[in-house]
Amino acid sequence: MTYSIAANVTGSGSLADLVITDPVPVGSQYQIGTISLQAAILTDAADADVGDYNGTRVRVALGNVPA
């Protein structure tokens, strides 16, 4: 199963410090090394890139996102 989240930010201004957090559903397993953002692979560790997996959820910190 492939799981994707798509966001469409409209209007004026921007979203500040946007973070998307999603729990891994009960009965499923996260496949290590599969977080990506706009075709760029992110690491699972809480490190210099914007994505991480902590064993129960996937998180991507997008920062400031213009509308």
N, C-alpha and C positions, 0 to 999 in steps of 0.2 A: 504494500500500500504506500502510495506517495501522499504526503500531507503538505499542503501549501496554504499560506495566508497571504492575501493580496489586500492592499490598502489603497484607497483613492482619496487623497486629501484635496478638498476643494474650498473655494472661498478666498478670502484675502488674509494676509498675515502668515503665520507659521505655527506649528506645534513645537513647543519647547520640551526637550528632554524626553522624547517619545521612546517608550520601552514596551516591547511586545513580549509577554510571558504566557506560555501555554503548558499546562500539565500534560504529561504523557498519560493517555487513558488507561484505566485499569484493564488488565488482560492483554495489553499490547506492550511491545518493547521498542525502545528507541534504538536505531541502528547507529552505532558510534561512527562519528566522522561525516555525518550527512547534513549538517547545518550549512545553508548557503544563503547569500544575499546578492541578488542581481547577478547570478551565475558565478559568484566568487565563493569558494569554499571557506568556511570559518572553522576555527578549532573548537573543540568541546570544552576546553579549559577557560576559566575566568582569567583572561590574559589581555594582551594588547588589542586583539580584534573585538568586534562588537557582539559576538555570539558566545553562549556557553550552555552547557548541559550539566545539571547538578545531581543527576540520578533519578529525579522525579519530574523535572520540567525543562523545557527549552526556553531560552531567553535571548532576545536580540535588542540591543540598545541602539536605537537609530539616531539619537541626538535631536538636533533641531531640524525639522522637516518643513520646507516651504509649501504653501498651498498652491 
